[in-house]
């Protein structure tokens, strides 16, 4: 299937199942995967309490000026407008989850300045999509956890396992040994990364933080972002034993927000940033080793389609990264050993 035929697809609900056979047998960490940053912020409650992911001194200020501050925090905290189901339907396969206990004592919810959807509801959406699209592999990255003690972590992991248990891919082998084709031989379809040491207690269900890396640019200008991305890319491809996320995002400072209180994050970053990131990605076609690419407002500039197409460009240009080539060489060595061994 050639690139212009892929581009004509209106629905990316099943894009992984349609990848060429060559890509089905390479390490999954070598596949280009579209991801969303702060994936659950579409659900933030503009009238709800402030979340504990803010520094304590800032929380004190926000609570003191709640009526005035809350709409500003909301506008600058929303990074996605599509629901989890809509994101997955457009082709997103990496979801970035920030979770805290609250707002009620028996709840765990999405947070980013304010509280959003309860995590049980989020997992229900992910499970429903996975069951309806059984060849799609989803990555859940629970990388920020707030206002939680050891007991809270245990409760949250129990909720995740209860919701997704049979679908969770066990941490039983290195990512460089896991392929789409291998995953399809079993029932499991979802990677869950949990950035707390408690993950080591649940290798059957949870992956540790050391198996995924998504460096944060922490810049406010597009020119600074492109410079940062260039510097990271120049380091070469990461090992195939980990997922690697390229974050094409801008992070406004408090000063920026105070200067433009009636604007929003979407106005601040918006389509110009998506376009700049995708243009930068296209300059790397000759040595394309992208894995996860992460963006705010993933509906902009045909983002998911452009990232999916990177997989076909790897094949067409015959510059499949060294991660692919090393894997192929390993396969050849195994085949050679098998044929030379006595029966």
C-alpha positions as CSV (number, residue, x, y, z in Angstrom):
1,X,0.0,0.0,0.0
2,X,1.6,3.3,-1.0
3,X,1.6,6.6,0.9
4,X,-1.1,8.5,-0.9
5,X,-3.5,5.6,-0.3
6,X,-2.8,5.7,3.4
7,X,-3.4,9.4,3.5
8,X,-6.8,9.0,1.9
9,X,-8.0,7.0,5.0
10,X,-10.6,9.0,7.0
11,X,-10.6,6.7,10.0
12,X,-7.4,5.6,11.8
13,X,-9.2,3.3,14.3
14,X,-7.3,0.3,12.9
15,X,-4.1,1.7,11.5
16,X,-1.8,-0.8,13.4
17,X,-3.6,-3.8,12.0
18,X,-3.0,-2.5,8.4
19,X,0.8,-2.0,8.8
20,X,2.9,-4.0,6.3
21,X,4.1,-7.4,7.4
22,X,7.7,-6.1,7.7
23,X,6.6,-3.6,10.4
24,X,4.6,-6.2,12.3
25,X,7.7,-8.2,13.1
26,X,10.1,-5.4,14.2
27,X,10.3,-4.2,17.9
28,X,7.2,-2.2,18.8
29,X,9.6,0.4,20.1
30,X,10.7,1.1,16.5
31,X,7.2,1.9,15.2
32,X,6.1,5.6,14.8
33,X,3.2,6.1,17.2
34,X,1.1,9.3,17.6
35,X,0.6,10.4,21.2
36,X,-1.3,13.1,23.1
37,X,0.1,15.2,25.9
38,X,-2.0,15.5,29.1
39,X,-4.5,13.3,27.3
40,X,-7.4,13.7,29.8
41,X,-7.6,17.4,30.1
42,X,-10.6,17.6,27.8
43,X,-12.5,16.5,30.9
44,X,-11.3,19.3,33.4
45,X,-14.1,20.8,35.4
46,X,-14.0,24.6,35.0
47,X,-16.1,25.0,38.2
48,X,-14.4,22.4,40.3
49,X,-11.6,22.7,43.0
50,X,-8.0,23.4,42.2
51,X,-5.9,20.2,41.9
52,X,-2.8,19.5,44.0
53,X,-0.4,19.3,41.0
54,X,0.4,23.0,41.5
55,X,3.1,24.3,43.9
56,X,1.8,24.9,47.4
57,X,2.5,28.7,47.3
58,X,0.6,29.0,44.0
59,X,-2.3,26.9,45.3
60,X,-2.6,29.4,48.2
61,X,-2.8,32.3,45.8
62,X,-5.3,30.5,43.5
63,X,-7.6,29.6,46.4
64,X,-7.5,33.2,47.6
65,X,-8.7,34.5,44.3
66,X,-10.8,31.4,43.3
67,X,-13.6,33.1,41.3
68,X,-11.1,35.1,39.3
69,X,-8.4,32.5,39.0
70,X,-10.4,29.4,38.1
71,X,-11.4,30.4,34.5
72,X,-7.8,31.5,33.8
73,X,-6.4,28.2,35.1
74,X,-9.0,26.3,33.1
75,X,-8.2,28.0,29.8
76,X,-4.4,27.4,30.3
77,X,-4.7,23.8,31.5
78,X,-6.8,22.2,28.8
79,X,-4.3,20.6,26.3
80,X,-6.8,18.3,24.5
81,X,-10.4,18.8,23.2
82,X,-11.0,15.3,22.0
83,X,-12.2,12.5,24.4
84,X,-10.2,9.4,24.9
85,X,-12.4,7.5,22.5
86,X,-12.1,10.3,19.9
87,X,-8.3,10.4,20.3
88,X,-8.1,6.7,19.8
89,X,-10.4,6.7,16.8
90,X,-8.2,9.4,15.1
91,X,-5.1,7.1,15.7
92,X,-3.6,8.2,19.0
93,X,-2.0,5.1,20.7
94,X,-0.1,6.8,23.5
95,X,-2.1,8.4,26.3
96,X,-0.4,10.6,28.9
97,X,-2.2,10.4,32.3
98,X,-1.7,12.7,35.3
99,X,-3.6,11.4,38.3
100,X,-4.4,12.5,41.9
101,X,-6.6,11.3,44.7
102,X,-9.7,13.4,44.8
103,X,-11.7,15.5,44.6
104,X,-13.7,13.1,46.8
105,X,-11.8,10.9,49.2
106,X,-12.8,7.8,47.4
107,X,-11.9,9.0,43.9
108,X,-8.8,9.1,41.7
109,X,-9.1,11.6,38.9
110,X,-7.3,13.2,36.0
111,X,-5.6,16.5,37.0
112,X,-3.9,19.5,35.4
113,X,-4.6,22.6,37.4
114,X,-8.1,21.4,38.0
115,X,-9.7,18.0,38.5
116,X,-11.1,16.1,35.5
117,X,-12.7,12.7,34.8
118,X,-12.5,9.9,37.4
119,X,-9.9,7.4,36.3
120,X,-12.4,4.5,36.3
121,X,-14.4,6.3,33.5
122,X,-11.2,6.9,31.5
123,X,-10.2,3.2,31.7
124,X,-13.7,2.1,30.7
125,X,-13.3,4.2,27.5
126,X,-9.9,2.7,26.8
127,X,-11.1,-0.9,27.4
128,X,-14.2,-0.4,25.1
129,X,-12.0,0.8,22.3
130,X,-9.5,-2.0,22.7
131,X,-12.2,-4.6,22.7
132,X,-13.7,-3.1,19.5
133,X,-10.3,-2.9,17.8
134,X,-8.5,-6.0,18.9
135,X,-5.3,-5.5,16.8
136,X,-4.6,-2.0,18.1
137,X,-2.0,-1.6,20.9
138,X,-2.4,1.2,23.4
139,X,0.2,2.7,25.7
140,X,-0.9,4.2,29.0
141,X,1.8,6.4,30.6
142,X,0.8,7.2,34.2
143,X,3.7,9.5,34.8
144,X,2.6,12.1,37.3
145,X,0.9,11.1,40.6
146,X,-0.2,13.6,43.2
147,X,-1.4,13.6,46.8
148,X,-1.0,9.8,47.2
149,X,0.6,7.6,49.8
150,X,1.5,4.0,49.5
151,X,-2.0,2.8,50.3
152,X,-3.4,5.1,47.6
153,X,-0.9,3.7,45.0
154,X,-2.1,0.2,45.9
155,X,-5.7,1.2,45.5
156,X,-5.1,2.9,42.1
157,X,-3.2,-0.1,40.8
158,X,-6.0,-2.3,42.0
159,X,-8.5,-0.1,40.0
160,X,-6.3,-0.4,36.9
161,X,-6.0,-4.2,37.1
162,X,-9.7,-4.6,37.9
163,X,-10.6,-2.5,34.8
164,X,-8.1,-3.8,32.3
165,X,-6.5,-6.9,33.8
166,X,-6.8,-9.4,30.9
167,X,-5.8,-6.7,28.4
168,X,-2.6,-5.6,30.2
169,X,0.7,-6.7,28.6
170,X,2.9,-8.2,31.3
171,X,6.4,-6.9,31.9
172,X,7.9,-10.3,31.3
173,X,10.4,-9.5,28.5
174,X,12.3,-6.6,27.1
175,X,10.5,-4.3,24.6
176,X,13.1,-5.1,21.9
177,X,11.6,-8.7,21.9
178,X,8.0,-7.5,21.6
179,X,6.4,-7.1,18.2
180,X,2.9,-6.4,17.0
181,X,2.7,-9.9,15.5
182,X,3.8,-11.4,18.8
183,X,1.3,-9.4,20.8
184,X,-1.5,-10.5,18.4
185,X,-0.8,-14.1,19.4
186,X,-2.3,-13.5,22.8
187,X,-5.1,-11.5,24.4
188,X,-3.1,-8.6,25.9
189,X,-3.2,-5.3,24.1
190,X,-2.4,-2.5,26.6
191,X,0.9,-1.4,28.0
192,X,0.5,0.4,31.4
193,X,3.5,2.4,32.7
194,X,3.4,3.5,36.3
195,X,6.0,6.0,37.5
196,X,6.3,4.8,41.1
197,X,8.4,2.1,42.6
198,X,5.2,0.2,43.4
199,X,5.2,-0.9,39.7
200,X,8.0,-3.4,40.6
201,X,5.4,-5.3,42.7
202,X,3.1,-5.9,39.8
203,X,5.2,-7.1,36.8
204,X,2.3,-9.1,35.5
205,X,0.3,-6.0,34.9
206,X,2.4,-2.8,35.2
207,X,5.6,-1.6,33.5
208,X,8.2,0.5,35.4
209,X,9.2,4.0,34.4
210,X,12.7,2.9,33.3
211,X,11.1,1.3,30.2
212,X,9.9,4.6,28.8
213,X,11.5,8.0,28.3
214,X,9.8,11.2,27.2
215,X,12.1,14.1,27.8
216,X,10.3,17.4,28.5
217,X,11.5,20.4,26.5
218,X,10.3,23.0,29.0
219,X,10.4,25.9,26.6
220,X,8.0,28.7,25.7
221,X,9.0,29.6,22.1
222,X,8.7,27.5,18.9
223,X,12.2,28.4,17.9
224,X,13.5,27.1,21.3
225,X,11.4,23.9,20.9
226,X,12.9,23.1,17.4
227,X,16.4,23.7,18.7
228,X,15.8,21.4,21.7
229,X,14.3,18.7,19.4
230,X,17.3,19.0,17.0
231,X,19.7,18.5,19.9
232,X,17.9,15.5,21.2
233,X,17.6,13.9,17.8
234,X,21.3,14.5,17.1
235,X,22.0,12.0,20.0
236,X,20.8,9.2,17.8
237,X,18.2,6.6,18.3
238,X,17.6,5.3,21.9
239,X,17.9,1.6,22.7
240,X,15.1,-0.6,21.4
241,X,14.6,-1.8,25.0
242,X,12.6,1.4,25.8
243,X,9.8,3.4,24.3
244,X,11.0,6.9,23.5
245,X,8.7,9.9,23.2
246,X,9.4,13.1,21.3
247,X,7.4,15.9,22.9
248,X,6.5,18.7,20.5
249,X,4.9,20.9,23.2
250,X,5.3,24.4,24.5
251,X,5.0,25.1,28.3
252,X,3.9,28.6,29.2
253,X,5.4,30.2,32.3
254,X,3.3,31.8,35.1
255,X,4.5,35.2,33.7
256,X,3.1,34.3,30.3
257,X,-0.2,33.4,31.8
258,X,-0.4,36.6,33.9
259,X,0.5,38.6,30.8
260,X,-2.3,37.0,28.7
261,X,-5.0,36.0,31.3
262,X,-7.8,36.0,28.8
263,X,-6.1,33.8,26.2
264,X,-5.8,30.0,26.3
265,X,-3.2,27.4,25.9
266,X,-4.7,26.6,22.5
267,X,-4.3,30.2,21.4
268,X,-0.7,30.2,22.8
269,X,0.5,27.0,21.1
270,X,-2.2,26.0,18.6
271,X,-1.8,25.0,15.0
272,X,1.4,27.0,14.5
273,X,3.2,24.7,16.9
274,X,1.7,21.6,15.4
275,X,2.8,22.7,11.9
276,X,6.3,23.6,13.1
277,X,6.8,20.3,14.8
278,X,5.5,18.3,11.8
279,X,7.7,20.4,9.4
280,X,10.7,19.6,11.6
281,X,9.7,15.9,11.7
282,X,9.6,15.9,7.9
283,X,13.2,17.1,7.7
284,X,14.3,13.8,9.3
285,X,12.9,11.5,6.6
286,X,16.3,10.3,5.5
287,X,17.1,8.9,9.0
288,X,13.7,8.5,10.5
289,X,13.9,6.6,13.8
290,X,10.9,8.2,15.5
291,X,8.9,6.2,18.0
292,X,6.2,8.1,20.0
293,X,5.5,11.7,18.9
294,X,3.5,13.7,21.4
295,X,1.5,16.9,20.8
296,X,-1.1,19.1,22.4
297,X,-4.5,19.4,20.5
298,X,-3.9,16.3,18.4
299,X,-6.8,17.2,16.0
300,X,-4.7,20.0,14.5
301,X,-2.8,19.8,11.2
302,X,-3.6,16.1,10.5
303,X,-1.1,15.2,13.2
304,X,-2.0,11.5,13.6
305,X,-2.0,10.8,9.9
306,X,1.4,12.4,9.5
307,X,2.9,10.3,12.3
308,X,1.4,7.1,11.0
309,X,2.8,7.8,7.5
310,X,6.3,7.9,9.0
311,X,6.1,4.1,9.2
312,X,5.6,3.8,5.4
313,X,8.4,6.4,4.8
314,X,10.8,4.1,6.7
315,X,10.1,1.4,4.2
316,X,10.0,3.5,1.1
317,X,13.3,5.2,1.7
318,X,14.9,2.0,2.9
319,X,16.4,3.9,5.8
320,X,14.8,1.8,8.5
321,X,16.8,2.8,11.6
322,X,19.6,0.8,13.1
323,X,17.0,-0.6,15.6
324,X,15.3,-2.3,12.7
325,X,18.5,-3.5,11.1
326,X,19.9,-4.9,14.4
327,X,16.6,-6.8,14.8
328,X,16.8,-8.2,11.3
329,X,20.4,-9.3,11.9
330,X,19.4,-11.0,15.1
331,X,16.7,-12.9,13.2
332,X,19.2,-14.0,10.5
333,X,21.6,-15.2,13.1
334,X,18.9,-17.2,14.8
335,X,17.8,-18.7,11.5
336,X,21.4,-19.6,10.6
337,X,21.9,-21.2,14.0
338,X,18.7,-23.2,13.6
339,X,19.7,-24.6,10.2
340,X,23.2,-25.5,11.2
341,X,22.1,-27.3,14.4
342,X,21.9,-31.1,14.3
343,X,18.3,-32.5,14.3
